[in-house]
Amino acid sequence: MAKYTVNDAALAHAHALIGARRYVLRSNWGEVQPRAAERLVGPGLRAG
């Protein structure tokens, strides 16, 4: 059977954000996710 661990601090933070209504219901995923090159190199850096 699979075993999972939970980051308790992250879970508490998520609950706090939800409780404060700090979440986005609708967003364009492509606008908030980094492009492949940014993921590989890092923000503000250039490949090559």
Biopython code that builds the backbone (N, CA, C, O; Angstrom):
import numpy as np
from Bio.PDB.StructureBuilder import StructureBuilder

atoms = [
    (1, "MET", "N", (0.836, -1.172, 0.000)),
    (1, "MET", "CA", (0.000, 0.000, 0.000)),
    (1, "MET", "C", (0.887, 1.243, 0.000)),
    (1, "MET", "O", (1.928, 1.266, 0.656)),
    (2, "ALA", "N", (0.479, 2.265, -0.728)),
    (2, "ALA", "CA", (1.255, 3.502, -0.823)),
    (2, "ALA", "C", (1.250, 4.247, 0.505)),
    (2, "ALA", "O", (0.288, 4.194, 1.271)),
    (3, "LYS", "N", (2.356, 4.943, 0.751)),
    (3, "LYS", "CA", (2.488, 5.740, 1.960)),
    (3, "LYS", "C", (2.734, 7.188, 1.566)),
    (3, "LYS", "O", (3.512, 7.461, 0.651)),
    (4, "TYR", "N", (2.089, 8.097, 2.237)),
    (4, "TYR", "CA", (2.243, 9.511, 1.933)),
    (4, "TYR", "C", (2.588, 10.278, 3.195)),
    (4, "TYR", "O", (2.181, 9.906, 4.296)),
    (5, "THR", "N", (3.344, 11.352, 3.024)),
    (5, "THR", "CA", (3.616, 12.251, 4.142)),
    (5, "THR", "C", (3.020, 13.612, 3.803)),
    (5, "THR", "O", (2.883, 13.970, 2.634)),
    (6, "VAL", "N", (2.673, 14.353, 4.831)),
    (6, "VAL", "CA", (2.063, 15.664, 4.647)),
    (6, "VAL", "C", (2.968, 16.714, 5.267)),
    (6, "VAL", "O", (3.441, 16.558, 6.393)),
    (7, "ASN", "N", (3.204, 17.785, 4.520)),
    (7, "ASN", "CA", (3.941, 18.921, 5.051)),
    (7, "ASN", "C", (2.951, 19.713, 5.903)),
    (7, "ASN", "O", (2.117, 20.448, 5.375)),
    (8, "ASP", "N", (3.048, 19.560, 7.219)),
    (8, "ASP", "CA", (2.073, 20.170, 8.125)),
    (8, "ASP", "C", (2.049, 21.692, 8.023)),
    (8, "ASP", "O", (0.982, 22.298, 8.119)),
    (9, "ALA", "N", (3.208, 22.318, 7.830)),
    (9, "ALA", "CA", (3.253, 23.777, 7.700)),
    (9, "ALA", "C", (2.540, 24.223, 6.427)),
    (9, "ALA", "O", (1.813, 25.216, 6.439)),
    (10, "ALA", "N", (2.743, 23.499, 5.334)),
    (10, "ALA", "CA", (2.075, 23.837, 4.075)),
    (10, "ALA", "C", (0.572, 23.638, 4.189)),
    (10, "ALA", "O", (-0.204, 24.435, 3.662)),
    (11, "LEU", "N", (0.163, 22.587, 4.869)),
    (11, "LEU", "CA", (-1.262, 22.328, 5.062)),
    (11, "LEU", "C", (-1.908, 23.435, 5.893)),
    (11, "LEU", "O", (-3.003, 23.896, 5.572)),
    (12, "ALA", "N", (-1.238, 23.855, 6.947)),
    (12, "ALA", "CA", (-1.760, 24.946, 7.779)),
    (12, "ALA", "C", (-1.845, 26.237, 6.978)),
    (12, "ALA", "O", (-2.805, 26.996, 7.110)),
    (13, "HIS", "N", (-0.830, 26.483, 6.141)),
    (13, "HIS", "CA", (-0.834, 27.686, 5.300)),
    (13, "HIS", "C", (-1.994, 27.643, 4.307)),
    (13, "HIS", "O", (-2.679, 28.647, 4.106)),
    (14, "ALA", "N", (-2.215, 26.494, 3.692)),
    (14, "ALA", "CA", (-3.328, 26.341, 2.748)),
    (14, "ALA", "C", (-4.663, 26.576, 3.440)),
    (14, "ALA", "O", (-5.538, 27.248, 2.893)),
    (15, "HIS", "N", (-4.823, 26.030, 4.632)),
    (15, "HIS", "CA", (-6.060, 26.247, 5.386)),
    (15, "HIS", "C", (-6.244, 27.729, 5.720)),
    (15, "HIS", "O", (-7.360, 28.247, 5.667)),
    (16, "ALA", "N", (-5.147, 28.409, 6.063)),
    (16, "ALA", "CA", (-5.226, 29.840, 6.377)),
    (16, "ALA", "C", (-5.632, 30.646, 5.148)),
    (16, "ALA", "O", (-6.454, 31.557, 5.248)),
    (17, "LEU", "N", (-5.059, 30.317, 3.988)),
    (17, "LEU", "CA", (-5.425, 31.017, 2.755)),
    (17, "LEU", "C", (-6.889, 30.793, 2.412)),
    (17, "LEU", "O", (-7.591, 31.729, 2.029)),
    (18, "ILE", "N", (-7.344, 29.571, 2.547)),
    (18, "ILE", "CA", (-8.745, 29.261, 2.256)),
    (18, "ILE", "C", (-9.658, 29.979, 3.241)),
    (18, "ILE", "O", (-10.681, 30.537, 2.846)),
    (19, "GLY", "N", (-9.299, 29.967, 4.510)),
    (19, "GLY", "CA", (-10.098, 30.644, 5.522)),
    (19, "GLY", "C", (-10.197, 32.143, 5.290)),
    (19, "GLY", "O", (-11.218, 32.759, 5.597)),
    (20, "ALA", "N", (-9.123, 32.734, 4.741)),
    (20, "ALA", "CA", (-9.103, 34.166, 4.452)),
    (20, "ALA", "C", (-9.650, 34.464, 3.056)),
    (20, "ALA", "O", (-9.623, 35.607, 2.599)),
    (21, "ARG", "N", (-10.145, 33.426, 2.387)),
    (21, "ARG", "CA", (-10.670, 33.537, 1.015)),
    (21, "ARG", "C", (-9.618, 34.073, 0.041)),
    (21, "ARG", "O", (-9.932, 34.863, -0.849)),
    (22, "ARG", "N", (-8.368, 33.637, 0.219)),
    (22, "ARG", "CA", (-7.264, 34.040, -0.646)),
    (22, "ARG", "C", (-6.987, 32.941, -1.662)),
    (22, "ARG", "O", (-5.971, 32.251, -1.580)),
    (23, "TYR", "N", (-7.886, 32.784, -2.607)),
    (23, "TYR", "CA", (-7.705, 31.792, -3.654)),
    (23, "TYR", "C", (-8.344, 32.308, -4.929)),
    (23, "TYR", "O", (-9.174, 33.217, -4.894)),
    (24, "VAL", "N", (-7.960, 31.731, -6.047)),
    (24, "VAL", "CA", (-8.461, 32.131, -7.356)),
    (24, "VAL", "C", (-9.340, 31.013, -7.882)),
    (24, "VAL", "O", (-8.921, 29.858, -7.960)),
    (25, "LEU", "N", (-10.565, 31.371, -8.243)),
    (25, "LEU", "CA", (-11.477, 30.362, -8.771)),
    (25, "LEU", "C", (-11.281, 30.141, -10.261)),
    (25, "LEU", "O", (-11.403, 29.020, -10.755)),
    (26, "ARG", "N", (-10.977, 31.210, -10.967)),
    (26, "ARG", "CA", (-10.804, 31.090, -12.416)),
    (26, "ARG", "C", (-9.510, 31.779, -12.824)),
    (26, "ARG", "O", (-9.286, 32.944, -12.496)),
    (27, "SER", "N", (-8.677, 31.064, -13.527)),
    (27, "SER", "CA", (-7.441, 31.645, -14.043)),
    (27, "SER", "C", (-7.018, 30.859, -15.273)),
    (27, "SER", "O", (-7.411, 29.708, -15.467)),
    (28, "ASN", "N", (-6.214, 31.505, -16.092)),
    (28, "ASN", "CA", (-5.653, 30.842, -17.261)),
    (28, "ASN", "C", (-4.334, 30.211, -16.827)),
    (28, "ASN", "O", (-3.368, 30.921, -16.549)),
    (29, "TRP", "N", (-4.292, 28.905, -16.770)),
    (29, "TRP", "CA", (-3.129, 28.172, -16.270)),
    (29, "TRP", "C", (-1.852, 28.588, -16.996)),
    (29, "TRP", "O", (-0.795, 28.696, -16.374)),
    (30, "GLY", "N", (-1.940, 28.820, -18.300)),
    (30, "GLY", "CA", (-0.769, 29.194, -19.084)),
    (30, "GLY", "C", (-0.193, 30.543, -18.713)),
    (30, "GLY", "O", (0.990, 30.790, -18.948)),
    (31, "GLU", "N", (-0.997, 31.421, -18.140)),
    (31, "GLU", "CA", (-0.509, 32.745, -17.763)),
    (31, "GLU", "C", (0.292, 32.717, -16.465)),
    (31, "GLU", "O", (1.135, 33.587, -16.249)),
    (32, "VAL", "N", (0.052, 31.760, -15.617)),
    (32, "VAL", "CA", (0.719, 31.736, -14.317)),
    (32, "VAL", "C", (1.834, 30.702, -14.225)),
    (32, "VAL", "O", (2.627, 30.737, -13.284)),
    (33, "GLN", "N", (1.907, 29.795, -15.171)),
    (33, "GLN", "CA", (2.950, 28.774, -15.149)),
    (33, "GLN", "C", (4.150, 29.231, -15.966)),
    (33, "GLN", "O", (3.971, 29.831, -17.026)),
    (34, "PRO", "N", (5.369, 28.963, -15.503)),
    (34, "PRO", "CA", (6.554, 29.355, -16.268)),
    (34, "PRO", "C", (6.685, 28.521, -17.539)),
    (34, "PRO", "O", (6.228, 27.380, -17.601)),
    (35, "ARG", "N", (7.304, 29.100, -18.525)),
    (35, "ARG", "CA", (7.584, 28.376, -19.763)),
    (35, "ARG", "C", (8.646, 27.309, -19.481)),
    (35, "ARG", "O", (9.319, 27.358, -18.452)),
    (36, "ALA", "N", (8.792, 26.358, -20.383)),
    (36, "ALA", "CA", (9.734, 25.251, -20.186)),
    (36, "ALA", "C", (11.156, 25.755, -19.965)),
    (36, "ALA", "O", (11.853, 25.253, -19.083)),
    (37, "ALA", "N", (11.602, 26.738, -20.748)),
    (37, "ALA", "CA", (12.966, 27.253, -20.604)),
    (37, "ALA", "C", (13.168, 27.897, -19.238)),
    (37, "ALA", "O", (14.240, 27.769, -18.647)),
    (38, "GLU", "N", (12.154, 28.584, -18.733)),
    (38, "GLU", "CA", (12.264, 29.210, -17.416)),
    (38, "GLU", "C", (12.346, 28.154, -16.320)),
    (38, "GLU", "O", (13.054, 28.339, -15.329)),
    (39, "ARG", "N", (11.629, 27.056, -16.494)),
    (39, "ARG", "CA", (11.675, 25.985, -15.493)),
    (39, "ARG", "C", (13.053, 25.350, -15.467)),
    (39, "ARG", "O", (13.551, 24.995, -14.399)),
    (40, "LEU", "N", (13.678, 25.203, -16.633)),
    (40, "LEU", "CA", (14.968, 24.534, -16.708)),
    (40, "LEU", "C", (16.110, 25.437, -16.259)),
    (40, "LEU", "O", (17.057, 24.971, -15.626)),
    (41, "VAL", "N", (16.026, 26.733, -16.585)),
    (41, "VAL", "CA", (17.122, 27.651, -16.301)),
    (41, "VAL", "C", (16.846, 28.481, -15.059)),
    (41, "VAL", "O", (17.748, 28.698, -14.248)),
    (42, "GLY", "N", (15.634, 28.942, -14.899)),
    (42, "GLY", "CA", (15.274, 29.785, -13.765)),
    (42, "GLY", "C", (14.821, 31.148, -14.245)),
    (42, "GLY", "O", (15.219, 31.588, -15.323)),
    (43, "PRO", "N", (13.999, 31.818, -13.468)),
    (43, "PRO", "CA", (13.484, 33.117, -13.879)),
    (43, "PRO", "C", (14.596, 34.158, -13.970)),
    (43, "PRO", "O", (15.483, 34.200, -13.117)),
    (44, "GLY", "N", (14.548, 34.984, -14.990)),
    (44, "GLY", "CA", (15.532, 36.050, -15.154)),
    (44, "GLY", "C", (16.857, 35.594, -15.736)),
    (44, "GLY", "O", (17.736, 36.424, -15.969)),
    (45, "LEU", "N", (17.030, 34.309, -15.976)),
    (45, "LEU", "CA", (18.271, 33.788, -16.543)),
    (45, "LEU", "C", (18.033, 33.393, -17.989)),
    (45, "LEU", "O", (16.895, 33.164, -18.398)),
    (46, "ARG", "N", (19.099, 33.314, -18.757)),
    (46, "ARG", "CA", (18.963, 32.955, -20.164)),
    (46, "ARG", "C", (19.703, 31.661, -20.450)),
    (46, "ARG", "O", (20.814, 31.436, -19.968)),
    (47, "ALA", "N", (19.072, 30.830, -21.232)),
    (47, "ALA", "CA", (19.724, 29.578, -21.638)),
    (47, "ALA", "C", (20.678, 29.875, -22.780)),
    (47, "ALA", "O", (20.416, 30.748, -23.608)),
    (48, "GLY", "N", (21.771, 29.156, -22.822)),
    (48, "GLY", "CA", (22.497, 29.222, -24.002)),
    (48, "GLY", "C", (23.836, 29.608, -24.148)),
    (48, "GLY", "O", (24.357, 29.620, -25.263)),
]
sb = StructureBuilder()
sb.init_structure("model")
sb.init_model(0)
sb.init_chain("A")
sb.init_seg("    ")
for serial, (resi, resn, name, xyz) in enumerate(atoms, 1):
    if name == "N":
        sb.init_residue(resn, " ", resi, " ")
    sb.init_atom(name, np.array(xyz, "f"), 0.0, 1.0, " ", f" {name:<3s}", serial, name[0])
structure = sb.get_structure()
